[in-house]
Structures are given as structure tokens and as C-alpha cells.
Amino acid sequence: LPSRLKRPISVSERCLRCLCPRTETASMAAADLQLVLTALKEGGPAETTPAREMLFAALPHALAPISAGDEPHPYQLRVLDDVRRAFESLRVLAVEAMNVATNDIKAARDTLAEAEAAVVSATAAVGEAKAAADAAKGNRDERAALVRQAERDLAETEASTQSAIDSRTQLLAELDFARGVVEAAEKCKEAGTSAPESDASVALVALLEKCHAEKALIAAVPASLRIPAAARSDFDDFTVREAMRVVGEAVKALESKLVAGAEEAASAEAERLGSWAILDIERERVAELEAGVAAAEGTLADAEASRRASAAEVGVQKNALSDKLIAETLAESRLKELAQATGAFERLVKPPVPPPEEEEAARRQAQTTTAADEPQMSSPSDEASREQDVEISGAQEEAQATAGDEPMTEVTEAMEKVADAPARPAPESLSMGGA
């Protein structure tokens, strides 16, 4: 292309070309610069972002004279010092973050250990509560068996009592019947009966049969009893007397049985009442044991709920510990990144001396690249170059005047004023110094 159509080289491009010539050492320098810029721009507090962005923009220009083998002017040295202080501040923040993460991990481990101990304790409490509940159920079941036995005993005593009562009732009925027969027979004994089939005669025969009297006596009684006492023969008198004796003994036997039956009935009733009292007591004990079982089951349910809550808390604490470990890993990574960036920065400030052959190759390549990219200057362009040199010198004087006490923002504005001026051809070494 004609010289007038070639694009002028900006200050930033020239800085990068000085820092990154096509050699192995220069490639390492470019990688170091990228590492420094990345660490400088990322990871700092929000309130320092504007200052770090300023240093991010100014650092390549401040390093340009060093890569070209020249001495930086004061404002460039100030930029380098500010970058060094910025890295130290970032390192301090990273160390603090690392310490916080370490302390948080310790606290999280302690909390996790407490949660796990709580799970162990809750599990033991569940075991104890389950054992207590099982014991309460066992006691209740034993008492329930006793209740069932007491119920059977009560049923048996009630049956015995009822049997005694029934026997007594039957004895009373039989005694009443026998007494009635004796009374009727006594009345007929003297006067005799009017008919062979009278009620007194029939009742007496029935009672004799029940008393298992002799059949001859039973057969003779009706006829002998019908005859009046004055008209009876000796046989008839004997028959009537024998009959009255038998029924009299029957009455006495019934009376004796009634007395014995009363005692038996009273004993049966007492036994029934005792069985009922035992059953009532056992039922009360079973009710108490049921309440104990309910309480033990409630305790077991609470213990299981506590164990579930403790297990859930262990999960929460494990997640919290995982977050703290991640934070520690990030802090360690940030420290390593800052250490690498600091080392890279120091290599850029004090670059290693390349081998002579590599330095010569880099010099030739830089000259070739500069000659190929710079347009051919005519006489008017020479005048423009001298004017830009004056502007750059003015910027350097302004930077030197403000480097001691003025904020870096003013230095950057002065630098950007020169960098953003209309491009005019100028010698590369002067342009780099002005940048």
C-alpha cells in the first residue's frame, strides 16, 4: 500500500509489541503479563474496583520501557509500586479469607461432631425407650393373663355359688314338703282318712318312696292310715308309727342338709366375692400398666423423632462443611494465583537476561516489524512527529509533577490524553516513553 494509506500504530499496540516479540522469552513475558492482569482485575473488593481497573489499563504502558531496556519515568514507577501494593493488599485479603475458611472448617467439624454425637445419643435413647416399652408391654401382658385367669376363677366361683344356692333352694322345698306331709299324717294318724286316695295318704306314700322305705311299708300305709287309731290293729299301728318314723328322720336329714348347705352357700359366696375382688385389682393393675405402655411408646416416638432430627442435622452440617471446604479450596487457589501473579509481575519488572543469540534475534525481529508497520514519512510528517514529541514530553513533565502526591487517576488521564491524540508518525522509542 502507499505510505499515506498505512494505518498508524497505536501506543497500546507498541507496548504489546515491545512486551511480546516473537521469541520464547517474550512469549513467557506475554503470559506473565496476562497472568498479572487477570489476577489484578479479578477477586478484589468492590470498593477497589475503579483503582484496580486504572492499574489494569496503565500497567502495560508502565512496563513498556522496561521491556525495551529503558528506564521508566516517575509516573510509570508509581504505577509499578501501586500494582505491587495492590497485590499485597489482595494477598492480605486472601490470607484473611483463608484464615476465616480454616476457622470456619474447624467450627463446622466441631458442629458436625456434636451432631454425630447427638445421633449416637439419640440412637441409644431410642434403644433404651424401646427396651422400656417392650418391658412395659411384657408386664401388661403378664397382668392381662392374670386378669383372664381371675375372670375364669370368678366364673367358676359364681357357678359354685349358684349351685349352692340352687341346692339350698331345693332342700328348702323338700323340707317344706316333708314337713307338710308329716303335719298331714299327724292329723290322719288319730282320725284316719276318709278315702284311700286322700291327699295326706298320697303325699305320705310319695315321701316314703323318696326316702326309699320298704315296699311293704309303702303298700300298707294307705290302708292303715285310713283306719281310725282306736280301730287299728297292732299291724296297722306299727305301720303308721313306722311310716311316721321314716318321714321324721327324712325331715331331720333335710334339716341337717339345709344347715350344711347354708354353710356351703356362704363359703361359695365368700369365694365369689374374693374372686371378684381379685379380678377388680388385677384389672386396675392392667389399666395402670396400659398407661405405662402408652407413656413408654410416647417416649419411644419422641426418641425416634429426635434421632431423625439429629440425622437430618448431620446432613445439614455435612453440607455446611462441604461449603467451607470449597471456600478453603477457593482461598488456597486465590493465594496460589496471587503468588504466581506476584512472581510474574516481578519477572516483568526485572526480566531475566535472555541469551545473546535470542536477544539479537528479538532485536532484528522487532526492527523488521516496526519498519514494516510504520508509514514512510514526508517532510510535513516529520514536523508532525516533532509536534507529538513535544506533547509526549509535556505529558511526561505533567506525570512527574503529579507522581509524588496526586492520585493515580490524574496520571491515567494524562496518559490517556496522549494515547487518544490523533495518531502522528513518530519514532517508536519516543512513543513508548510517552506512553
Secondary structure, 3 states (H helix, E strand, C coil): CCHHHCCCCCHHHHHHHHHCCCCHHHHHHHHHHHHHHHHHHCCCCHHHHHHHHHHHHHHHHHHHHHHCCCCCCHHHHHHHHHHHHHHHHHHHHHHHHHHHHHHHHHHHHHHHHHHHHHHHHHHHHHHHHHHHHHHHHHHHHHHHHHHHHHHHHHHHHHHHHHHHHHHHHHHHHHHHHHHHHHHHHHHHHHHCCCCCCCHHHHHHHHHHHHCCCCHHHHHHHHHHHHCCHHHCCHHHHHHHHHHHHHHHHHHHHHHHHHHHHHHHHHHHHHHHHHHHHHHHHHHHHHHHHHHHHHHHHHHHHHHHHHHHHHHHHHHHHHHHHHHHHHHHHHHHHHHHHHHHHHHHHHHHHCCCCCCHHHHHHHHHHHHHHHHHHCCCCCHHHHHHHHHHHHHHHHHHHHHHHHCCCCCHHHHHHHHHHHHCCCCCCCCHHHHHHHC
